[in-house]
Amino acid sequence: MKRIVYIGMDVHSTNFTFCSLEPKLGGEDKVFGCTQSEADVRNVLKYIEVLKKELGDDVEYLCGYEAGCLGFSLYQQLKKQGVECVILAPSTMMASKGKRIKTDARDAKRIAQCLAYGTYSSVHVPSSDDDAIKEFIRMRDDHKIALKKLKQQINALCLRNGRHFTRTKWTLAHLRWLREMDWQEAVLKETLQEYLMTFEQMTNKLEALDRRIEELAQGEKYKEDVKKLVCLLGVKTRTALASIVEVGDFRRFEKGSTYAAYLGMTPGESSSGDTVRRGGISKAGNAHLRTLYIEAAQGVCKGRIGHKPKELKARQSGSSQEVIAYADQANERLRRKYYRLLHREKKRNVAVAAIARELACFIWGLMTNHTERRVA
């Protein structure tokens, strides 16, 4: 059997720390020492060359590092050089025993141990197309967060100066009220005008970005899958396209509940003996998709059971009857469950999170062609 040496890499933007390890059955693992270098892929290759000189050429090497600030760049660089590499999901890695002492060398050794004993799950590496679109959608959402912050700043300015709008904010009436507001101090008026000018620019920017996302969703690679997903209530083009590019192959999840767990949408648990304690969702997964699904669930939790809005009918137009039937059953089930949870006096946020989790399962079902199965 060929020897395998596992190289754990604790990577940062400024430096890399390496620790190589060879597991020994029934004995203590053989560690070849730790070293630190500048953050450059060439230093990884040099480290492997040093090991080859010491151990010979009849040894295979497997590198790994935690998902983090470097994204997939180091993985792709190593792959181009013919070096086997995996990216470890931090939430699945073996935890350290005893008192926690954190250093780069210890982290590198722990990564090497995880590689050697398989106590981790690897991160899915998207194609270059998927990764580029993922970054575009996340950039759009960053703009949305900035716009939300700007709205809060405008509201705070008005409130600090005794101006309070009593009806629904950020409607046409509210914007007209802001623009026509009379200020005694010219500088305050100028301040609000600058805020409103930025607000208009950011709003127009978001609209342009949303139009671009619609164009990207019409690409040959994504068009059919997007058309399936938008048949669900609350799921529009941005959420559908983000699901596709963030996940890649949905078949790597055995079932819908596994996909929901990947998103961190299953309840956390701290049980011992006969005592069972379950808390809120674990949030140990893809935070971006989890946020999108919570937003989508807000759209599901409105309206009466069985009602199909005109907008949803338009989105479903052109889809197969099989897909529409599956989506309609899912939509009805989700709304029924939401109102049932409220009737049981569950908090609204808890109910929405439960709907988001089940919505994720239905998205998995559509993407893995489970539409032939009736919704239970």
Sine and cosine of phi, psi and omega as CSV:
sin_phi,cos_phi,sin_psi,cos_psi,sin_omega,cos_omega
0.00,0.00,0.72,-0.69,-0.03,-1.00
-0.95,0.30,0.65,-0.76,0.01,-1.00
-0.95,0.31,0.59,-0.81,0.06,-1.00
-0.81,-0.58,0.79,-0.62,0.08,-1.00
-0.94,-0.34,0.76,-0.65,-0.05,-1.00
-0.98,-0.22,0.78,-0.63,-0.06,-1.00
-0.93,-0.38,0.94,-0.33,0.08,-1.00
-1.00,0.05,0.72,-0.69,-0.03,-1.00
-0.83,-0.56,0.88,-0.48,0.13,-0.99
-1.00,-0.08,0.96,-0.29,-0.19,-0.98
-0.95,-0.31,0.65,-0.76,0.07,-1.00
-0.72,-0.70,0.12,-0.99,0.00,-1.00
-0.93,0.36,-0.36,0.93,-0.07,-1.00
-0.96,-0.30,-0.44,0.90,-0.04,-1.00
-0.44,-0.90,0.37,-0.93,0.11,-0.99
-0.89,-0.45,0.62,-0.79,0.12,-0.99
-0.86,-0.51,0.78,-0.62,-0.06,-1.00
-0.93,-0.37,0.59,-0.81,0.15,-0.99
-0.58,-0.81,0.86,-0.51,-0.01,-1.00
-0.96,-0.26,0.59,-0.81,-0.15,-0.99
-0.56,-0.83,0.64,-0.77,0.11,-0.99
-0.85,-0.53,0.90,-0.45,-0.04,-1.00
-0.94,0.34,0.57,-0.82,0.04,-1.00
-0.85,-0.53,0.87,-0.50,0.00,-1.00
-0.92,0.40,0.80,-0.60,0.02,-1.00
0.96,0.28,0.10,0.99,0.00,-1.00
-0.64,-0.77,-0.07,-1.00,-0.02,-1.00
-0.99,0.16,0.66,-0.75,0.02,-1.00
-0.86,0.52,0.60,-0.80,0.04,-1.00
-1.00,-0.04,0.89,-0.45,-0.01,-1.00
-0.97,-0.24,0.76,-0.65,-0.05,-1.00
-1.00,-0.10,0.32,0.95,0.07,-1.00
1.00,-0.05,0.29,-0.96,-0.01,-1.00
-0.89,-0.46,0.52,-0.85,0.04,-1.00
-0.53,-0.85,0.36,-0.93,-0.02,-1.00
-0.82,-0.58,0.55,-0.83,0.00,-1.00
-0.56,-0.83,0.08,-1.00,0.10,-0.99
-0.94,0.35,0.37,-0.93,-0.05,-1.00
-0.97,0.23,1.00,0.03,-0.02,-1.00
-0.46,-0.89,0.73,-0.68,-0.03,-1.00
-0.87,0.50,-0.47,0.88,0.01,-1.00
-0.89,0.45,-0.50,0.87,0.03,-1.00
-0.95,0.31,-0.50,0.87,0.10,-0.99
-0.91,0.42,-0.71,0.70,-0.01,-1.00
-0.90,0.44,-0.63,0.77,0.03,-1.00
-0.90,0.44,-0.65,0.76,0.00,-1.00
-0.88,0.47,-0.67,0.74,0.02,-1.00
-0.91,0.41,-0.63,0.78,0.03,-1.00
-0.89,0.46,-0.64,0.77,0.04,-1.00
-0.88,0.47,-0.68,0.74,0.03,-1.00
-0.90,0.44,-0.63,0.78,0.01,-1.00
-0.89,0.45,-0.63,0.77,0.02,-1.00
-0.91,0.42,-0.58,0.82,-0.03,-1.00
-0.99,0.17,-0.62,0.78,-0.14,-0.99
-0.97,-0.25,-0.25,0.97,-0.03,-1.00
0.99,-0.11,0.10,-0.99,-0.07,-1.00
-1.00,0.01,-0.13,0.99,-0.04,-1.00
-1.00,0.01,0.51,0.86,-0.01,-1.00
-0.84,-0.54,0.70,-0.72,0.09,-1.00
-1.00,-0.10,0.49,-0.87,-0.04,-1.00
-0.81,-0.59,0.68,-0.73,0.08,-1.00
-0.79,-0.61,0.87,-0.50,0.01,-1.00
-0.99,-0.14,0.41,-0.91,0.07,-1.00
-0.38,-0.93,0.49,-0.87,0.09,-1.00
-0.52,-0.86,0.38,-0.93,0.00,-1.00
-0.95,0.30,0.56,-0.83,0.12,-0.99
-0.88,0.48,0.72,-0.69,-0.04,-1.00
-0.13,-0.99,-0.62,-0.78,-0.17,-0.99
-0.92,0.40,-0.41,0.91,-0.04,-1.00
-0.99,0.14,-0.15,0.99,0.00,-1.00
0.87,0.49,-0.75,-0.66,-0.03,-1.00
-0.97,-0.25,0.09,1.00,-0.14,-0.99
-0.90,0.43,-0.73,0.68,-0.01,-1.00
-0.91,0.42,-0.65,0.76,0.05,-1.00
-0.83,0.55,-0.75,0.66,-0.04,-1.00
-0.92,0.39,-0.60,0.80,0.03,-1.00
-0.91,0.42,-0.66,0.75,0.01,-1.00
-0.93,0.37,-0.63,0.77,0.03,-1.00
-0.87,0.50,-0.64,0.77,0.02,-1.00
-0.89,0.46,-0.48,0.88,0.00,-1.00
-1.00,-0.02,0.10,0.99,0.04,-1.00
0.98,0.19,0.31,0.95,0.00,-1.00
-0.99,-0.14,0.80,-0.60,0.03,-1.00
-0.95,0.32,0.74,-0.67,-0.06,-1.00
-0.53,-0.85,0.55,-0.84,0.12,-0.99
-0.75,-0.66,0.42,-0.91,0.10,-1.00
-0.94,-0.34,0.82,-0.57,-0.10,-1.00
-1.00,-0.05,0.70,-0.71,0.10,-0.99
-0.97,0.22,0.88,-0.47,-0.09,-1.00
-0.83,0.55,-0.58,0.82,-0.08,-1.00
-0.95,0.32,-0.21,0.98,-0.04,-1.00
-0.96,-0.28,-0.04,1.00,-0.10,-0.99
-0.98,0.20,0.49,-0.87,0.04,-1.00
-0.86,0.51,0.76,-0.65,0.00,-1.00
-0.99,0.16,0.50,-0.87,0.05,-1.00
-0.96,0.29,0.58,-0.81,0.03,-1.00
-1.00,-0.01,0.42,-0.91,0.06,-1.00
0.97,0.26,-0.30,-0.95,-0.03,-1.00
-0.91,0.42,0.71,-0.71,-0.07,-1.00
-0.99,0.16,0.93,-0.38,0.13,-0.99
-0.88,-0.47,0.91,-0.42,-0.13,-0.99
-0.97,-0.24,0.88,-0.47,0.16,-0.99
-0.67,-0.74,0.29,-0.96,0.01,-1.00
-0.88,0.47,-0.64,0.77,0.00,-1.00
-0.90,0.44,-0.68,0.73,0.03,-1.00
-0.90,0.43,-0.65,0.76,0.01,-1.00
-0.90,0.44,-0.66,0.75,0.02,-1.00
-0.90,0.44,-0.66,0.75,0.02,-1.00
-0.91,0.42,-0.65,0.76,0.01,-1.00
-0.89,0.45,-0.63,0.77,0.04,-1.00
-0.89,0.45,-0.67,0.74,0.03,-1.00
-0.89,0.46,-0.64,0.77,0.03,-1.00
-0.91,0.42,-0.65,0.76,0.05,-1.00
-0.88,0.48,-0.67,0.74,0.04,-1.00
-0.89,0.46,-0.69,0.72,-0.08,-1.00
-0.92,0.40,-0.62,0.79,-0.11,-0.99
-0.95,-0.30,0.07,1.00,0.08,-1.00
0.93,0.36,0.43,0.91,-0.03,-1.00
-1.00,-0.03,0.86,0.51,0.01,-1.00
-0.25,-0.97,0.21,-0.98,0.19,-0.98
-0.86,-0.51,0.68,-0.74,-0.03,-1.00
-0.99,0.13,0.48,-0.88,0.03,-1.00
-0.99,0.14,0.67,-0.74,0.07,-1.00
-0.93,0.36,0.77,-0.64,0.01,-1.00
-0.99,-0.16,0.90,-0.43,-0.06,-1.00
-0.97,0.26,0.27,-0.96,0.12,-0.99
-0.94,0.35,0.25,-0.97,-0.02,-1.00
-0.89,0.46,-0.60,0.80,0.03,-1.00
-0.90,0.43,-0.74,0.67,-0.01,-1.00
-0.88,0.47,-0.67,0.74,-0.04,-1.00
-0.90,0.43,-0.65,0.76,-0.01,-1.00
-0.90,0.43,-0.70,0.72,-0.01,-1.00
-0.94,0.35,-0.60,0.80,0.06,-1.00
-0.85,0.53,-0.72,0.69,0.00,-1.00
-0.90,0.44,-0.59,0.81,0.02,-1.00
-0.91,0.42,-0.71,0.71,-0.02,-1.00
-0.91,0.41,-0.64,0.77,0.03,-1.00
-0.91,0.40,-0.59,0.81,0.08,-1.00
-0.89,0.46,-0.67,0.74,0.04,-1.00
-0.87,0.50,-0.67,0.74,-0.01,-1.00
-0.93,0.36,-0.50,0.87,0.11,-0.99
-0.90,0.43,-0.63,0.78,0.07,-1.00
-0.89,0.45,-0.61,0.79,0.02,-1.00
-0.90,0.43,-0.65,0.76,0.03,-1.00
-0.90,0.44,-0.65,0.76,0.02,-1.00
-0.90,0.43,-0.61,0.79,0.04,-1.00
-0.91,0.41,-0.65,0.76,0.04,-1.00
-0.87,0.49,-0.67,0.74,0.03,-1.00
-0.90,0.44,-0.64,0.77,0.02,-1.00
-0.90,0.44,-0.66,0.75,0.04,-1.00
-0.87,0.49,-0.66,0.75,0.03,-1.00
-0.89,0.46,-0.62,0.79,0.01,-1.00
-0.92,0.39,-0.63,0.78,0.03,-1.00
-0.92,0.40,-0.71,0.71,0.03,-1.00
-0.87,0.50,-0.65,0.76,-0.01,-1.00
-0.92,0.40,-0.63,0.78,0.04,-1.00
-0.87,0.50,-0.72,0.70,-0.01,-1.00
-0.90,0.43,-0.68,0.73,-0.06,-1.00
-0.91,0.41,-0.65,0.76,0.00,-1.00
-0.90,0.43,-0.41,0.91,-0.04,-1.00
-0.95,-0.32,0.40,0.91,0.15,-0.99
0.96,0.26,0.35,0.94,0.03,-1.00
-0.94,-0.35,0.86,-0.50,-0.07,-1.00
-0.71,-0.70,0.84,-0.55,0.03,-1.00
-1.00,-0.03,0.85,-0.52,-0.17,-0.98
-1.00,0.03,-0.27,0.96,-0.02,-1.00
-0.99,-0.12,-0.20,-0.98,-0.02,-1.00
-0.90,0.44,0.75,-0.66,-0.06,-1.00
-1.00,0.03,0.38,-0.93,0.04,-1.00
0.90,0.43,0.49,0.87,0.21,-0.98
-0.99,-0.11,0.05,-1.00,0.05,-1.00
-0.87,0.48,-0.62,0.78,0.00,-1.00
-0.90,0.43,-0.65,0.76,0.01,-1.00
-0.91,0.41,-0.67,0.74,0.01,-1.00
-0.90,0.43,-0.64,0.77,0.04,-1.00
-0.90,0.43,-0.64,0.77,0.04,-1.00
-0.88,0.48,-0.66,0.75,0.02,-1.00
-0.92,0.40,-0.69,0.72,-0.06,-1.00
-0.94,0.34,-0.53,0.85,-0.06,-1.00
-1.00,-0.09,0.10,1.00,-0.05,-1.00
-0.90,0.43,0.71,-0.70,-0.02,-1.00
-0.99,-0.13,0.83,-0.56,0.01,-1.00
-0.91,-0.42,0.65,-0.76,0.08,-1.00
-0.96,0.27,-0.56,0.83,-0.01,-1.00
-1.00,-0.06,0.83,-0.55,-0.04,-1.00
-0.89,0.45,-0.56,0.83,-0.04,-1.00
-0.93,0.37,-0.60,0.80,0.05,-1.00
-0.90,0.43,-0.64,0.77,0.05,-1.00
-0.89,0.46,-0.67,0.74,0.02,-1.00
-0.90,0.44,-0.63,0.78,0.02,-1.00
-0.87,0.49,-0.74,0.67,0.00,-1.00
-0.91,0.42,-0.64,0.77,0.02,-1.00
-0.88,0.47,-0.63,0.78,0.04,-1.00
-0.91,0.42,-0.67,0.75,0.06,-1.00
-0.87,0.50,-0.73,0.68,-0.04,-1.00
-0.92,0.40,-0.56,0.83,0.05,-1.00
-0.90,0.44,-0.69,0.73,0.05,-1.00
-0.91,0.42,-0.63,0.78,0.04,-1.00
-0.86,0.52,-0.71,0.70,-0.01,-1.00
-0.91,0.42,-0.65,0.76,0.02,-1.00
-0.89,0.45,-0.69,0.72,-0.02,-1.00
-0.93,0.37,-0.60,0.80,0.04,-1.00
-0.90,0.44,-0.71,0.71,0.04,-1.00
-0.89,0.45,-0.62,0.79,0.02,-1.00
-0.89,0.46,-0.69,0.72,0.01,-1.00
-0.89,0.46,-0.65,0.76,0.03,-1.00
-0.89,0.46,-0.65,0.76,0.03,-1.00
-0.91,0.42,-0.65,0.76,0.02,-1.00
-0.91,0.41,-0.63,0.78,0.04,-1.00
-0.91,0.43,-0.62,0.78,0.05,-1.00
-0.90,0.44,-0.63,0.77,0.02,-1.00
-0.91,0.41,-0.62,0.79,0.05,-1.00
-0.90,0.44,-0.63,0.78,0.08,-1.00
-0.87,0.50,-0.65,0.76,0.03,-1.00
-0.91,0.42,-0.70,0.71,0.00,-1.00
-0.89,0.45,-0.58,0.82,-0.01,-1.00
-0.93,0.37,-0.31,0.95,0.02,-1.00
-1.00,0.06,0.03,1.00,0.06,-1.00
-0.88,0.47,0.47,-0.88,-0.08,-1.00
-0.83,0.55,-0.57,0.82,-0.07,-1.00
-0.95,0.31,-0.45,0.89,-0.17,-0.99
-0.91,-0.42,-0.30,0.95,-0.21,-0.98
-0.82,0.57,-0.77,0.64,-0.09,-1.00
-0.92,0.38,-0.67,0.74,-0.02,-1.00
-0.93,0.37,-0.62,0.78,0.05,-1.00
-0.89,0.46,-0.67,0.75,-0.03,-1.00
-0.88,0.47,-0.56,0.83,0.06,-1.00
-0.92,0.39,-0.76,0.66,-0.14,-0.99
-0.93,0.37,-0.54,0.84,-0.03,-1.00
-0.96,0.29,-0.04,1.00,0.11,-0.99
-0.96,0.28,-0.22,0.97,0.02,-1.00
-1.00,0.03,0.58,-0.82,0.05,-1.00
-0.88,0.48,0.69,-0.73,0.06,-1.00
1.00,0.10,-0.26,0.97,-0.03,-1.00
-0.99,-0.16,0.93,-0.37,0.05,-1.00
-0.94,-0.35,-0.11,-0.99,-0.17,-0.99
-0.84,0.54,-0.70,0.71,-0.06,-1.00
-0.88,0.47,-0.73,0.68,0.00,-1.00
-0.91,0.42,-0.65,0.76,0.00,-1.00
-0.90,0.44,-0.75,0.67,-0.03,-1.00
-0.92,0.40,-0.64,0.76,0.03,-1.00
-0.88,0.48,-0.64,0.76,0.02,-1.00
-0.87,0.50,-0.69,0.73,-0.06,-1.00
-0.92,0.39,-0.74,0.68,-0.08,-1.00
-0.98,0.21,-0.46,0.89,0.01,-1.00
-0.97,0.24,-0.58,0.82,-0.10,-1.00
-1.00,-0.06,-0.64,0.77,-0.06,-1.00
0.98,0.19,-0.98,-0.22,-0.03,-1.00
-0.99,-0.15,0.94,-0.33,0.00,-1.00
-0.94,0.33,-0.30,0.95,-0.03,-1.00
-0.95,0.31,-0.18,0.98,0.07,-1.00
-0.96,0.29,-0.13,0.99,0.11,-0.99
-0.97,-0.22,0.80,-0.59,-0.10,-0.99
-0.90,0.44,-0.60,0.80,0.00,-1.00
-0.48,-0.88,0.13,-0.99,-0.08,-1.00
-0.88,0.47,-0.60,0.80,-0.01,-1.00
-0.92,0.40,-0.51,0.86,0.07,-1.00
-0.92,0.39,-0.64,0.77,0.06,-1.00
-0.90,0.44,-0.67,0.74,0.03,-1.00
-0.89,0.46,-0.60,0.80,0.04,-1.00
-0.92,0.40,-0.60,0.80,0.05,-1.00
-0.87,0.50,-0.52,0.85,0.02,-1.00
-1.00,0.09,-0.08,1.00,-0.04,-1.00
0.96,0.27,0.52,0.85,-0.08,-1.00
-0.95,-0.30,0.18,0.98,0.08,-1.00
-0.99,-0.13,0.45,-0.89,-0.05,-1.00
-0.89,0.45,0.65,-0.76,0.15,-0.99
-0.96,0.29,0.42,-0.91,-0.07,-1.00
-0.63,-0.78,0.64,-0.77,0.09,-1.00
-0.67,-0.75,0.99,0.17,-0.10,-1.00
-0.94,-0.34,0.47,-0.89,0.03,-1.00
-0.45,-0.89,0.77,-0.64,-0.01,-1.00
0.88,0.48,-0.76,-0.65,0.00,-1.00
-1.00,0.08,-0.11,0.99,-0.05,-1.00
-1.00,0.02,0.83,-0.56,0.02,-1.00
-0.92,-0.40,0.86,-0.50,0.02,-1.00
-0.84,-0.55,0.88,-0.47,0.06,-1.00
-0.87,-0.49,0.67,-0.74,-0.03,-1.00
-0.91,-0.41,-0.49,-0.87,0.03,-1.00
-0.96,0.29,-0.01,-1.00,-0.02,-1.00
-0.88,0.47,0.50,-0.87,-0.14,-0.99
-0.94,0.34,-0.48,0.88,-0.04,-1.00
0.83,0.55,0.46,0.89,0.00,-1.00
-0.98,-0.22,0.97,0.25,-0.03,-1.00
0.02,-1.00,-0.48,-0.88,-0.07,-1.00
-0.96,0.29,0.98,-0.20,-0.09,-1.00
-0.93,0.37,-0.55,0.84,-0.05,-1.00
-0.92,0.40,-0.75,0.66,0.03,-1.00
-0.91,0.41,-0.60,0.80,0.02,-1.00
-0.86,0.50,-0.67,0.74,0.03,-1.00
-0.90,0.44,-0.68,0.73,0.01,-1.00
-0.89,0.45,-0.63,0.78,-0.01,-1.00
-0.95,0.31,-0.56,0.83,0.09,-1.00
-0.90,0.44,-0.68,0.74,0.06,-1.00
-0.88,0.47,-0.67,0.74,0.01,-1.00
-0.90,0.44,-0.63,0.78,0.01,-1.00
-0.89,0.45,-0.51,0.86,0.06,-1.00
-0.87,0.49,-0.59,0.81,0.04,-1.00
-0.95,0.31,-0.52,0.85,0.04,-1.00
-0.92,0.38,-0.61,0.79,-0.13,-0.99
-0.99,0.12,0.61,0.79,0.07,-1.00
-0.68,-0.73,0.56,-0.83,0.04,-1.00
1.00,0.01,0.16,-0.99,-0.06,-1.00
-1.00,0.02,0.37,-0.93,-0.03,-1.00
-0.90,0.43,0.74,-0.67,0.04,-1.00
1.00,0.03,-0.22,0.97,0.00,-1.00
-0.97,0.24,0.73,-0.68,0.02,-1.00
-0.90,-0.44,0.94,-0.33,-0.01,-1.00
-0.89,0.46,0.40,-0.92,0.02,-1.00
-0.86,0.50,-0.62,0.79,-0.02,-1.00
-0.88,0.47,-0.65,0.76,0.02,-1.00
-0.93,0.38,-0.64,0.77,0.05,-1.00
-0.86,0.51,-0.64,0.76,0.01,-1.00
-0.91,0.42,-0.64,0.77,0.00,-1.00
-0.93,0.37,-0.54,0.84,-0.03,-1.00
-0.99,0.17,-0.26,0.97,-0.03,-1.00
-0.85,0.52,0.79,-0.61,0.02,-1.00
1.00,-0.09,-0.20,0.98,0.04,-1.00
-0.99,0.15,0.33,-0.94,-0.01,-1.00
-0.93,0.36,0.46,-0.89,0.01,-1.00
-0.88,0.48,-0.53,0.85,0.01,-1.00
-0.90,0.44,-0.71,0.71,0.00,-1.00
-0.92,0.38,-0.69,0.72,-0.01,-1.00
-0.89,0.46,-0.68,0.73,0.00,-1.00
-0.89,0.46,-0.68,0.73,0.02,-1.00
-0.89,0.46,-0.71,0.70,-0.02,-1.00
-0.91,0.42,-0.66,0.75,0.00,-1.00
-0.90,0.44,-0.66,0.75,0.04,-1.00
-0.91,0.42,-0.64,0.77,0.03,-1.00
-0.90,0.44,-0.70,0.71,0.00,-1.00
-0.87,0.49,-0.68,0.73,-0.01,-1.00
-0.92,0.39,-0.68,0.73,0.00,-1.00
-0.88,0.48,-0.68,0.73,-0.03,-1.00
-0.90,0.44,-0.68,0.73,0.02,-1.00
-0.92,0.39,-0.66,0.75,0.04,-1.00
-0.87,0.49,-0.69,0.72,-0.01,-1.00
-0.90,0.44,-0.64,0.77,-0.01,-1.00
-0.88,0.48,-0.76,0.65,-0.03,-1.00
-0.93,0.36,-0.50,0.86,0.06,-1.00
-0.92,0.39,-0.64,0.77,0.03,-1.00
-0.91,0.41,-0.64,0.77,0.05,-1.00
-0.90,0.43,-0.62,0.78,0.02,-1.00
-0.90,0.45,-0.50,0.86,0.03,-1.00
-1.00,0.08,0.20,0.98,0.08,-1.00
0.90,0.43,0.53,0.85,0.16,-0.99
-0.97,0.25,0.55,-0.84,0.07,-1.00
-0.90,0.45,0.54,-0.84,-0.08,-1.00
-0.86,0.51,-0.67,0.75,-0.02,-1.00
-0.90,0.44,-0.58,0.81,0.05,-1.00
-0.91,0.41,-0.68,0.73,0.01,-1.00
-0.90,0.43,-0.67,0.74,0.00,-1.00
-0.90,0.44,-0.65,0.76,0.02,-1.00
-0.90,0.44,-0.61,0.79,0.03,-1.00
-0.91,0.42,-0.64,0.77,0.02,-1.00
-0.92,0.38,-0.64,0.77,0.02,-1.00
-0.88,0.47,-0.64,0.77,0.02,-1.00
-0.89,0.46,-0.72,0.69,-0.02,-1.00
-0.94,0.34,-0.55,0.84,0.09,-1.00
-0.87,0.50,-0.64,0.77,0.05,-1.00
-0.87,0.50,-0.62,0.78,0.03,-1.00
-0.90,0.43,-0.64,0.76,0.02,-1.00
-0.94,0.35,-0.57,0.82,0.08,-1.00
-0.89,0.46,-0.69,0.73,0.08,-1.00
-0.86,0.52,-0.68,0.74,0.00,-1.00
-0.87,0.48,-0.68,0.73,0.03,-1.00
-0.91,0.42,-0.65,0.76,-0.08,-1.00
-0.98,0.21,-0.23,0.97,0.04,-1.00
-0.92,-0.39,0.29,0.96,0.09,-1.00
0.85,0.52,0.70,0.71,0.10,-1.00
-1.00,-0.10,0.34,0.94,-0.08,-1.00
-0.93,0.37,-0.31,0.95,0.00,-1.00
-0.96,0.28,-0.25,0.97,0.00,-1.00
-1.00,-0.03,0.74,-0.67,0.01,-1.00
-0.94,0.33,0.55,-0.83,0.07,-1.00
-0.95,0.30,0.82,-0.57,-0.05,-1.00
-0.94,0.34,0.00,0.00,0.00,0.00
